[in-house]
Amino acid sequence: MDDIALVSILNVVCPVGIAQAAAAAALSAPGDGVAESIAKWQRRRDVLMHECDGLPVIPANGGWSLLIDVSKPGFDSATASRRLMDFGGIAATPMVNRGSDAGRYVRFVFSNEPCHRLLGIGKRARRSRL
């Protein structure tokens, strides 16, 4: 099972060789949509950063999510994640088992959320006492 788990994680998290070649071909094709996608993700990131103004945010610099340090108000990531759902209706990933300090963060993923769905998330997060 350990070997199967390793193969599984490498196939899910790390792009395999054939996928890398396919991605390179797609990205070099005319009209690939990359610039439009980057602009869309940047708008989403900017909306979320504006919404989270004043919260202990670690901004996404080229990524698809951002982290909030929930240790400052005294929470661990699992507790903060539950509070965000219960009081704010926000699904945030607790960053447990991701490194020595990771348990102090929750992750907000914005890559697939339209900007209008991100509006108000800061107010809802504050209602959770973050």
C-alpha positions as CSV (number, residue, x, y, z in Angstrom):
1,M,0.0,0.0,0.0
2,D,2.8,2.4,0.7
3,D,4.1,2.1,-2.9
4,I,0.6,2.5,-4.3
5,A,0.1,5.6,-2.1
6,L,3.3,7.1,-3.4
7,V,2.4,6.4,-7.0
8,S,-1.1,7.9,-6.4
9,I,0.2,11.1,-4.8
10,L,2.8,11.6,-7.6
11,N,0.1,11.2,-10.3
12,V,-2.3,13.6,-8.5
13,V,0.0,16.3,-7.2
14,C,2.9,16.1,-9.7
15,P,2.3,16.3,-13.4
16,V,3.4,13.1,-15.2
17,G,5.7,13.3,-18.2
18,I,3.0,13.0,-20.8
19,A,0.9,15.7,-19.1
20,Q,3.9,18.0,-19.0
21,A,4.4,17.7,-22.8
22,A,0.7,18.2,-23.4
23,A,0.7,21.3,-21.2
24,A,3.7,22.7,-23.0
25,A,2.1,22.2,-26.4
26,A,-1.2,23.8,-25.2
27,L,0.6,26.8,-23.7
28,S,2.5,27.5,-26.9
29,A,-0.5,27.3,-29.2
30,P,-1.9,30.6,-30.6
31,G,-4.9,31.9,-28.6
32,D,-4.1,29.7,-25.7
33,G,-6.1,31.7,-23.2
34,V,-3.3,31.9,-20.7
35,A,-3.2,35.7,-20.4
36,E,-7.0,35.8,-20.0
37,S,-6.8,33.2,-17.2
38,I,-4.0,35.0,-15.4
39,A,-6.0,38.2,-15.5
40,K,-9.1,36.5,-14.2
41,W,-7.1,34.9,-11.3
42,Q,-5.5,38.2,-10.5
43,R,-8.9,40.0,-10.3
44,R,-10.1,37.2,-7.9
45,R,-7.0,37.5,-5.8
46,D,-7.3,41.3,-5.7
47,V,-11.0,41.1,-4.6
48,L,-10.1,38.6,-1.9
49,M,-7.1,40.7,-0.7
50,H,-9.4,43.8,-0.5
51,E,-12.0,41.8,1.4
52,C,-9.4,40.5,3.9
53,D,-7.9,43.9,4.5
54,G,-6.8,44.1,8.2
55,L,-6.8,40.3,8.6
56,P,-3.4,38.5,9.1
57,V,-3.2,37.4,5.5
58,I,-0.3,35.9,3.7
59,P,-1.0,37.0,0.1
60,A,-0.9,34.7,-2.9
61,N,1.9,35.8,-5.2
62,G,1.2,33.8,-8.3
63,G,-0.8,31.1,-6.6
64,W,-4.5,30.1,-6.4
65,S,-5.1,30.5,-2.7
66,L,-4.0,32.6,0.3
67,L,-3.3,31.8,3.9
68,I,-4.7,33.5,7.0
69,D,-2.7,33.3,10.3
70,V,-5.3,32.2,12.8
71,S,-2.9,32.0,15.7
72,K,-3.1,35.7,16.4
73,P,-6.7,35.5,17.7
74,G,-5.7,32.3,19.5
75,F,-7.1,29.5,17.2
76,D,-5.5,26.4,15.7
77,S,-6.4,25.9,12.0
78,A,-9.0,23.2,12.6
79,T,-10.9,25.3,15.1
80,A,-10.7,28.4,12.9
81,S,-11.9,26.4,9.9
82,R,-15.0,25.2,11.9
83,R,-15.7,28.8,13.1
84,L,-15.4,30.1,9.6
85,M,-18.0,27.6,8.4
86,D,-20.3,28.0,11.4
87,F,-20.3,31.8,11.7
88,G,-19.4,32.9,8.2
89,G,-20.4,30.1,5.8
90,I,-16.8,30.0,4.6
91,A,-15.2,26.7,3.6
92,A,-11.5,27.2,4.6
93,T,-8.9,24.4,4.5
94,P,-7.2,23.9,7.9
95,M,-3.5,23.5,7.1
96,V,-2.8,20.5,9.4
97,N,0.0,18.1,8.7
98,R,1.6,20.5,6.2
99,G,4.8,21.4,8.1
100,S,5.8,22.5,11.5
101,D,4.0,25.9,11.5
102,A,1.3,25.1,9.1
103,G,-1.3,24.4,11.8
104,R,-1.6,28.1,12.4
105,Y,-3.0,28.8,9.0
106,V,-6.3,28.3,7.1
107,R,-6.3,28.5,3.3
108,F,-8.9,30.4,1.2
109,V,-8.9,29.0,-2.3
110,F,-10.1,31.6,-4.9
111,S,-9.1,30.1,-8.2
112,N,-12.5,28.8,-9.1
113,E,-14.7,31.4,-7.4
114,P,-16.2,34.3,-9.5
115,C,-15.5,37.7,-8.0
116,H,-19.1,38.3,-7.0
117,R,-19.0,35.2,-4.7
118,L,-15.9,36.6,-3.0
119,L,-17.6,39.9,-2.1
120,G,-18.4,40.0,1.6
121,I,-16.1,37.2,2.6
122,G,-14.0,39.6,4.8
123,K,-17.1,40.7,6.8
124,R,-18.1,37.0,7.2
125,A,-14.5,36.1,8.3
126,R,-14.6,38.9,10.9
127,R,-17.9,37.6,12.2
128,S,-16.0,34.4,12.9
129,R,-13.7,36.4,15.2
130,L,-10.5,36.1,13.0
